[in-house]
Amino acid sequence: MNLFQQLQHDRVQHLTRRHFLSQSALSLGALWMGSQADSLFGAKLQKDPAAPLAPDIPHFAPKAKRVIYLHMAGAPSQLELFDYKPELTKYDGKDCPQEFLDGKQFAFIQGVPKMLGSQYPFHQAGKSGQWISDRMPHLEEMIDDVCFIKSMWSDQFNHGPAQLLLHTGSQIPGSPSAGAWATYGLGSENQNLPGFIVLTSGGKNPDAGKSVWGSGYLPSVYQGVQCRSQGDPVLYLGNPDGVSQKLRRRTLDALNDLNQHVAAEIGDPETMTRIAQYEMAFRMQIHASDAFDISQESEAVHQAYATQPGKESFANNCLLARRLAERGVRYIQLFDWGWDSHGTNDQTDLRKGFADKCRQIDQPIAALLKDLKQRGLLDETLVIWSGEFGRTPMRENRGGVEMRNVGRDHSPSAYTLWMAGGGVKPGFSYGETDPIGYEAAVDKVSAHDFHATLLTLLGFDHKRFTYPFSGLDQRLSNVTKPSRVVKDVIA
């Protein structure tokens, strides 16, 4: 489409329902303008459409300036990592009591499964004496910097909806992700890189797809930008053959002039977002390549992270997360696929595939925490680790038949999430599950509670940090369900 056709296309959009509503007295834009009196310190939140990533003043002094979220897509077993349950070992190999099955929903368990004790030994570590299995020997070295929440729970037992709930506050696609909310509120410290960057490993995206880093009903400039740890960080970032940087600049200036004209005539804020995104892409051609070039790091750093420059890996992504944090990226989301330990084959077996996955993440995560701490970044960077739910204390069977490989089914009633840095209590454990690790029993924490706590650490009152949509002042911590800040985990 040439520039003239683009302009004509935008004029046609003027006649669409969306643009009719944008000009009406009941438009979302009008509702948005009217809602700002309840924003920062009672003053209007002024978001300059030409600079949507400019930092804003939060409600109160933030504990964390940025977030690095490490999500293990597929849900690792808390019973093999952090939630020590010696009582469960007593039941290992015995038929599961019927009371544990009645009224429960499972993804695959049928009939009466066998109980399954932890497959790995646990021990207490560090000055804090926190429990950890032998699967994470490198992370154990940083255990006194970690704050565990062992009483997380979900009401979703399938991966996609559970991932959406944890990252957007709703199991239904269409809501903004936590990263989009954070970037909307805090902007970015670096106007040459996106405020929200996503890195994936394991060969696949999470089950919920790109919705888990989408912007939902927020302006699209706040959605996560998926980048790669090998090759160009973003596809088609470079200029095509025969197009110089100077020509690219002149072309972009002409396109921006047309978009400015359309914005003045139609008033669609997404047109201004488009201009900002074009400008960001131009600046990224220079700055992103530098940020993503891990070959600049010393050999000692590569050994610490176990990185392999030129390849896609979780280790490379952890090193990139540190480099992006240094450059002021506000929210850095890592998704590592392959944690669905059903025991259907060697890859999903708790004794084989699970152990391999642990080896892939243990050293890089510990290196990331150490690196941030040594550089003085951990105190202002909130590092989060979790899956989307937990795993059952009984062994998975399919069709009522026990499988050769060892696995556990989905268990939304209890899972572990941990945080480090960014204003949380180090060497601390909050909440408990029941004696066999089946359900969160003490100080239960929902996804909405977690979101309220996250926003508090970033300096926002979760009840006042809203955006108008569908007739409601929507918020990350959910409008229709109660949520609370878990104050006990905040230093």
C-alpha positions as CSV (number, residue, x, y, z in Angstrom):
1,M,0.0,0.0,0.0
2,N,1.5,3.4,-1.0
3,L,1.2,6.6,1.0
4,F,-1.8,7.8,-1.0
5,Q,-3.6,4.6,-0.6
6,Q,-2.8,4.6,3.2
7,L,-4.3,8.1,3.5
8,Q,-7.4,7.0,1.6
9,H,-7.7,3.9,3.8
10,D,-7.6,6.1,6.9
11,R,-10.3,8.4,5.5
12,V,-12.5,5.4,4.9
13,Q,-12.0,4.4,8.6
14,H,-13.7,7.7,9.5
15,L,-17.0,6.2,8.4
16,T,-16.6,3.0,10.5
17,R,-18.5,2.3,13.7
18,R,-15.3,2.6,15.7
19,H,-14.6,6.1,14.5
20,F,-18.2,7.2,14.8
21,L,-18.1,6.2,18.5
22,S,-14.8,7.9,18.9
23,Q,-16.5,11.2,17.9
24,S,-19.7,10.7,19.9
25,A,-20.5,12.2,23.3
26,L,-20.5,8.7,24.8
27,S,-17.1,7.7,23.3
28,L,-14.5,5.8,25.2
29,G,-12.2,8.8,24.6
30,A,-14.6,11.1,26.4
31,L,-15.0,8.6,29.2
32,W,-11.3,8.4,29.5
33,M,-10.8,12.1,29.7
34,G,-13.5,12.4,32.4
35,S,-12.0,9.6,34.5
36,Q,-8.6,11.2,35.1
37,A,-9.7,13.3,38.1
38,D,-9.3,10.2,40.2
39,S,-5.7,9.5,39.1
40,L,-2.4,10.5,40.4
41,F,-2.7,12.6,43.6
42,G,-6.2,13.6,42.5
43,A,-4.8,15.3,39.3
44,K,-5.3,14.3,35.8
45,L,-3.0,11.7,34.3
46,Q,-1.5,13.5,31.3
47,K,-0.5,11.0,28.7
48,D,1.1,12.8,25.7
49,P,0.1,10.8,22.6
50,A,3.3,11.8,21.0
51,A,5.4,10.4,23.9
52,P,3.2,7.6,25.4
53,L,6.2,5.9,27.1
54,A,7.3,9.0,29.0
55,P,7.6,8.1,32.7
56,D,4.7,9.3,35.0
57,I,4.7,9.9,38.7
58,P,3.2,7.0,40.6
59,H,0.9,7.3,43.6
60,F,3.7,6.8,46.1
61,A,7.4,6.1,46.2
62,P,7.9,2.7,44.4
63,K,10.0,-0.1,45.9
64,A,10.8,-1.4,42.4
65,K,11.5,0.5,39.2
66,R,11.2,-2.5,36.9
67,V,10.1,-6.1,36.7
68,I,11.8,-9.3,35.3
69,Y,9.1,-12.1,35.2
70,L,10.3,-15.6,34.7
71,H,7.3,-17.8,33.8
72,M,7.7,-21.5,33.5
73,A,5.0,-22.3,31.0
74,G,3.3,-25.7,31.7
75,A,3.5,-25.4,35.5
76,P,6.4,-27.0,37.3
77,S,5.7,-29.2,40.3
78,Q,6.0,-27.3,43.6
79,L,6.3,-30.7,45.3
80,E,9.6,-31.4,43.5
81,L,11.1,-27.9,44.1
82,F,10.1,-25.7,47.0
83,D,7.1,-27.1,48.9
84,Y,8.5,-29.8,51.3
85,K,5.9,-32.3,52.3
86,P,7.3,-35.2,54.4
87,E,3.7,-36.3,55.2
88,L,3.1,-37.0,51.5
89,T,6.0,-39.5,51.5
90,K,4.1,-41.7,53.9
91,Y,1.3,-42.2,51.4
92,D,3.6,-42.8,48.4
93,G,2.3,-45.7,46.3
94,K,-1.0,-46.0,48.2
95,D,-4.4,-45.6,46.6
96,C,-5.6,-42.0,46.7
97,P,-8.3,-41.5,49.3
98,Q,-11.7,-40.8,47.7
99,E,-12.1,-37.6,49.7
100,F,-9.2,-36.1,47.6
101,L,-11.1,-36.9,44.4
102,D,-14.7,-36.0,45.1
103,G,-15.8,-32.7,43.6
104,K,-12.4,-32.1,41.9
105,Q,-11.8,-31.4,38.3
106,F,-8.7,-33.0,36.6
107,A,-7.2,-32.6,33.2
108,F,-6.5,-36.4,32.8
109,I,-6.8,-38.3,36.1
110,Q,-9.5,-41.0,36.0
111,G,-10.4,-43.7,38.5
112,V,-8.3,-44.0,41.6
113,P,-4.7,-42.9,41.2
114,K,-1.8,-43.7,43.4
115,M,-0.3,-41.1,45.8
116,L,3.1,-39.8,44.8
117,G,5.8,-38.6,47.2
118,S,8.4,-36.1,46.1
119,Q,10.9,-37.6,43.6
120,Y,13.8,-35.6,45.0
121,P,15.2,-35.0,48.5
122,F,14.7,-31.7,50.3
123,H,16.9,-29.8,52.7
124,Q,17.1,-26.5,54.5
125,A,19.5,-23.9,53.0
126,G,21.0,-20.6,53.8
127,K,20.8,-18.5,57.0
128,S,17.0,-18.3,56.5
129,G,16.7,-22.2,56.6
130,Q,14.3,-22.3,53.6
131,W,13.4,-25.6,52.2
132,I,14.6,-26.5,48.7
133,S,15.1,-29.7,46.7
134,D,18.4,-30.8,45.2
135,R,17.1,-29.8,41.7
136,M,18.2,-26.2,42.2
137,P,21.8,-26.2,43.6
138,H,22.7,-22.8,42.1
139,L,19.5,-21.1,43.1
140,E,20.2,-22.4,46.6
141,E,23.2,-20.1,46.8
142,M,20.8,-17.1,46.5
143,I,18.1,-18.5,48.8
144,D,18.5,-15.8,51.4
145,D,17.4,-13.2,48.8
146,V,14.3,-15.1,47.8
147,C,10.8,-14.4,49.1
148,F,8.4,-17.4,48.6
149,I,4.6,-17.4,48.4
150,K,3.7,-21.0,48.8
151,S,-0.1,-20.5,49.0
152,M,-0.9,-19.3,45.5
153,W,-4.1,-20.7,44.0
154,S,-6.1,-20.5,40.8
155,D,-9.6,-21.4,39.7
156,Q,-8.4,-22.4,36.3
157,F,-7.1,-26.0,35.6
158,N,-6.2,-25.7,31.9
159,H,-2.9,-23.9,30.9
160,G,-4.2,-21.2,28.6
161,P,-6.9,-19.8,30.9
162,A,-4.6,-20.1,33.9
163,Q,-1.8,-18.2,32.2
164,L,-4.3,-15.5,31.1
165,L,-5.6,-15.2,34.7
166,L,-2.1,-14.9,36.2
167,H,-0.8,-12.4,33.7
168,T,-4.0,-10.3,32.8
169,G,-6.4,-10.9,35.8
170,S,-8.9,-12.6,33.6
171,Q,-9.1,-16.1,32.1
172,I,-10.8,-14.6,29.0
173,P,-8.6,-13.0,26.3
174,G,-8.9,-9.2,25.9
175,S,-7.6,-7.8,29.1
176,P,-4.3,-5.9,29.3
177,S,-1.3,-7.9,30.7
178,A,0.5,-6.9,33.9
179,G,3.4,-5.7,31.8
180,A,1.1,-3.4,29.7
181,W,-0.4,-1.9,32.9
182,A,3.1,-1.4,34.4
183,T,4.3,0.3,31.2
184,Y,1.1,2.4,30.9
185,G,1.7,3.7,34.4
186,L,5.5,4.1,34.6
187,G,6.4,4.5,30.9
188,S,10.0,3.6,30.0
189,E,13.3,5.0,31.2
190,N,14.7,4.5,27.7
191,Q,12.8,6.0,24.8
192,N,14.9,4.1,22.3
193,L,13.6,0.6,23.3
194,P,10.1,-0.7,24.0
195,G,9.0,-0.4,27.6
196,F,7.8,-4.0,27.7
197,I,9.9,-6.7,26.0
198,V,9.1,-10.5,25.8
199,L,11.6,-13.3,25.3
200,T,10.6,-16.9,24.8
201,S,12.5,-20.2,25.0
202,G,11.7,-23.9,24.9
203,G,10.6,-23.9,21.2
204,K,7.0,-22.7,21.7
205,N,5.0,-19.8,22.9
206,P,2.9,-20.3,26.0
207,D,-0.5,-22.0,25.5
208,A,-2.4,-18.7,25.9
209,G,-0.4,-17.2,23.0
210,K,0.5,-13.6,22.7
211,S,-2.6,-12.5,24.7
212,V,-0.5,-12.9,27.9
213,W,1.6,-9.9,26.8
214,G,-1.1,-8.0,25.0
215,S,-2.4,-4.5,25.7
216,G,-6.1,-5.4,25.7
217,Y,-8.1,-2.3,25.8
218,L,-5.1,-0.1,26.7
219,P,-3.5,1.7,23.7
220,S,-1.5,-0.8,21.7
221,V,1.8,1.0,22.3
222,Y,1.9,-0.7,25.8
223,Q,1.7,-4.3,24.5
224,G,4.8,-6.5,24.9
225,V,7.2,-6.6,22.0
226,Q,8.4,-10.1,21.4
227,C,12.1,-10.2,20.6
228,R,14.6,-13.0,19.8
229,S,17.8,-14.0,21.4
230,Q,19.4,-14.9,18.1
231,G,19.6,-13.0,14.8
232,D,17.9,-9.7,14.5
233,P,16.0,-9.0,17.8
234,V,12.9,-8.1,15.8
235,L,12.0,-9.4,12.4
236,Y,12.4,-6.9,9.6
237,L,14.1,-4.4,11.9
238,G,16.9,-3.6,9.4
239,N,16.4,-1.6,6.2
240,P,15.8,-3.5,3.0
241,D,18.5,-3.5,0.3
242,G,18.9,-0.1,-1.4
243,V,17.3,1.8,1.5
244,S,19.7,4.0,3.4
245,Q,19.1,5.3,7.0
246,K,18.8,8.8,5.5
247,L,16.1,7.7,3.0
248,R,14.3,5.8,5.8
249,R,14.2,9.0,7.8
250,R,12.8,11.0,5.0
251,T,10.2,8.4,4.2
252,L,9.2,8.2,7.9
253,D,8.9,12.0,8.1
254,A,6.5,12.0,5.1
255,L,4.4,9.2,6.6
256,N,4.3,11.0,9.9
257,D,3.1,14.2,8.3
258,L,0.2,12.2,6.7
259,N,-0.6,10.5,10.0
260,Q,-0.6,13.8,11.8
261,H,-3.1,15.2,9.2
262,V,-5.3,12.1,9.7
263,A,-5.1,12.4,13.5
264,A,-6.2,16.1,13.4
265,E,-9.1,15.3,11.1
266,I,-10.3,12.0,12.7
267,G,-9.1,12.2,16.3
268,D,-8.3,8.5,16.7
269,P,-5.6,8.1,19.4
270,E,-4.4,4.9,17.7
271,T,-3.1,7.1,14.8
272,M,-0.8,8.9,17.3
273,T,0.2,5.5,18.6
274,R,1.1,4.4,15.1
275,I,3.4,7.5,14.8
276,A,5.0,6.7,18.1
277,Q,5.6,3.1,17.0
278,Y,7.1,4.0,13.7
279,E,9.5,6.4,15.5
280,M,10.3,3.7,18.0
281,A,11.1,1.2,15.2
282,F,13.5,3.7,13.7
283,R,15.4,4.3,16.9
284,M,15.4,0.5,17.6
285,Q,17.4,0.0,14.4
286,I,20.4,1.4,16.2
287,H,19.8,0.8,19.9
288,A,18.1,-2.7,19.9
289,S,21.0,-4.3,18.0
290,D,23.4,-3.1,20.7
291,A,21.2,-4.1,23.6
292,F,20.7,-7.7,22.2
293,D,24.4,-8.3,21.3
294,I,25.4,-10.5,24.2
295,S,28.8,-11.2,22.4
296,Q,29.9,-7.9,24.1
297,E,29.9,-9.7,27.4
298,S,33.0,-11.2,28.9
299,E,33.8,-14.9,28.9
300,A,33.4,-14.9,32.7
301,V,29.8,-13.7,32.3
302,H,29.0,-16.3,29.7
303,Q,30.3,-19.0,31.9
304,A,28.3,-17.7,34.9
305,Y,25.0,-17.8,32.9
306,A,25.9,-20.9,30.8
307,T,25.0,-18.9,27.7
308,Q,25.7,-19.8,24.0
309,P,25.8,-16.7,21.8
310,G,24.0,-17.2,18.5
311,K,21.5,-19.7,19.9
312,E,18.1,-19.3,21.4
313,S,18.0,-20.4,25.0
314,F,16.7,-19.5,28.4
315,A,20.2,-18.8,29.6
316,N,20.7,-16.3,26.8
317,N,17.3,-14.7,27.7
318,C,18.4,-14.3,31.3
319,L,21.5,-12.4,30.3
320,L,19.5,-10.3,27.9
321,A,17.1,-9.5,30.8
322,R,19.9,-8.0,32.7
323,R,21.1,-6.0,29.7
324,L,17.6,-4.7,29.1
325,A,17.2,-3.9,32.8
326,E,20.4,-1.9,32.7
327,R,19.0,0.1,29.7
328,G,15.8,1.1,31.5
329,V,13.3,-1.4,30.0
330,R,10.4,-1.3,32.4
331,Y,8.9,-4.9,32.2
332,I,10.9,-7.9,30.9
333,Q,8.9,-11.1,30.5
334,L,10.6,-14.5,29.9
335,F,8.5,-17.5,29.0
336,D,10.1,-20.9,29.1
337,W,8.0,-23.6,27.6
338,G,8.1,-27.4,28.4
339,W,7.1,-27.7,32.1
340,D,4.0,-29.8,31.7
341,S,5.0,-32.9,33.7
342,H,2.3,-35.4,32.9
343,G,4.6,-38.4,32.6
344,T,3.3,-39.4,29.2
345,N,6.8,-39.7,27.8
346,D,10.5,-39.2,28.8
347,Q,10.2,-35.5,28.1
348,T,7.4,-35.0,30.6
349,D,8.7,-37.6,33.1
350,L,9.4,-36.1,36.6
351,R,12.6,-38.1,36.8
352,K,13.9,-37.3,33.3
353,G,12.4,-34.4,31.4
354,F,11.7,-32.4,34.6
355,A,15.3,-32.8,35.7
356,D,16.5,-31.6,32.4
357,K,14.4,-28.5,32.6
358,C,15.7,-27.8,36.0
359,R,19.3,-28.0,34.8
360,Q,18.4,-25.5,32.0
361,I,17.1,-22.8,34.3
362,D,18.9,-23.3,37.6
363,Q,22.3,-21.8,36.8
364,P,21.0,-18.9,34.6
365,I,18.4,-17.8,37.2
366,A,21.1,-17.8,40.0
367,A,23.5,-15.9,37.7
368,L,20.8,-13.3,37.0
369,L,20.2,-12.7,40.7
370,K,23.9,-12.5,41.5
371,D,24.6,-10.2,38.5
372,L,21.8,-7.8,39.4
373,K,22.9,-7.8,43.0
374,Q,26.6,-7.1,42.1
375,R,25.6,-4.3,39.8
376,G,23.4,-2.6,42.4
377,L,20.2,-3.4,40.4
378,L,18.5,-6.0,42.4
379,D,17.1,-3.6,45.1
380,E,15.2,-1.7,42.4
381,T,14.4,-4.7,40.1
382,L,11.6,-7.1,41.1
383,V,12.4,-10.6,39.9
384,I,9.4,-13.0,39.8
385,W,9.3,-16.8,39.1
386,S,6.2,-19.0,38.8
387,G,4.2,-21.3,36.7
388,E,0.4,-20.9,36.1
389,F,-0.7,-23.5,38.7
390,G,0.7,-26.4,40.6
391,R,0.7,-30.2,40.3
392,T,-1.3,-32.9,42.2
393,P,0.1,-34.9,45.1
394,M,-1.3,-38.1,43.4
395,R,0.3,-39.7,40.3
396,E,-1.3,-39.1,37.0
397,N,-3.1,-42.0,35.2
398,R,-5.0,-41.9,32.0
399,G,-8.0,-44.0,31.4
400,G,-7.5,-45.3,34.9
401,V,-4.2,-47.0,33.9
402,E,-1.0,-46.1,35.7
403,M,1.7,-45.0,33.2
404,R,5.3,-46.2,32.9
405,N,6.6,-42.7,33.3
406,V,6.1,-40.7,36.4
407,G,4.0,-37.5,36.3
408,R,1.5,-35.3,38.1
409,D,-1.8,-33.7,36.8
410,H,-2.7,-30.1,36.9
411,S,-3.6,-28.7,40.4
412,P,-4.9,-25.2,40.5
413,S,-5.5,-25.3,44.3
414,A,-1.9,-24.7,45.2
415,Y,1.3,-23.6,43.7
416,T,4.5,-21.6,44.6
417,L,5.6,-18.2,43.3
418,W,8.8,-16.5,44.5
419,M,10.1,-13.0,44.2
420,A,13.5,-11.4,44.8
421,G,14.7,-7.8,45.1
422,G,12.4,-4.9,44.3
423,G,11.2,-4.3,47.9
424,V,10.2,-7.8,49.0
425,K,11.4,-9.5,52.2
426,P,14.5,-11.6,51.5
427,G,14.8,-15.1,53.0
428,F,11.1,-15.1,53.8
429,S,8.3,-17.6,53.2
430,Y,4.6,-16.7,53.2
431,G,1.6,-19.0,53.3
432,E,1.3,-22.8,53.6
433,T,-0.4,-25.6,51.8
434,D,-2.0,-28.6,53.6
435,P,0.1,-31.5,54.8
436,I,0.3,-33.2,51.4
437,G,0.6,-30.0,49.3
438,Y,-2.8,-30.4,47.7
439,E,-4.5,-27.0,48.6
440,A,-3.4,-23.6,49.8
441,A,-4.4,-23.7,53.5
442,V,-2.9,-20.7,55.3
443,D,-2.8,-17.1,53.9
444,K,-4.2,-18.0,50.5
445,V,-3.1,-15.7,47.7
446,S,-5.0,-15.3,44.4
447,A,-3.8,-13.9,41.2
448,H,-5.7,-10.7,41.9
449,D,-4.0,-10.4,45.3
450,F,-0.6,-10.9,43.6
451,H,-1.5,-8.1,41.1
452,A,-2.5,-5.8,43.9
453,T,0.9,-6.5,45.6
454,L,2.8,-6.1,42.3
455,L,1.3,-2.7,41.6
456,T,2.0,-1.6,45.2
457,L,5.7,-2.5,44.8
458,L,5.7,-0.4,41.6
459,G,4.1,2.6,43.5
460,F,0.5,2.3,42.5
461,D,-2.7,2.1,44.5
462,H,-4.3,-0.9,42.7
463,K,-7.8,0.4,43.4
464,R,-7.1,3.9,41.9
465,F,-5.0,2.7,39.0
466,T,-7.8,2.2,36.5
467,Y,-8.7,2.6,32.8
468,P,-12.3,3.1,31.6
469,F,-13.7,0.3,29.4
470,S,-17.2,-1.2,28.9
471,G,-18.7,1.3,31.3
472,L,-16.4,0.4,34.2
473,D,-13.1,1.8,35.6
474,Q,-11.2,-1.5,34.9
475,R,-8.1,-2.4,36.9
476,L,-5.5,-5.2,36.9
477,S,-6.5,-6.4,40.3
478,N,-10.1,-7.0,39.1
479,V,-13.2,-4.9,39.6
480,T,-15.7,-7.7,40.3
481,K,-13.7,-9.9,42.7
482,P,-12.1,-8.8,46.0
483,S,-8.3,-8.4,46.1
484,R,-5.8,-7.4,48.7
485,V,-2.2,-6.3,49.0
486,V,-0.1,-9.0,50.6
487,K,1.7,-6.6,52.9
488,D,3.6,-9.3,54.8
489,V,5.9,-9.9,51.9
490,I,6.9,-6.3,51.4
491,A,10.0,-5.2,53.2
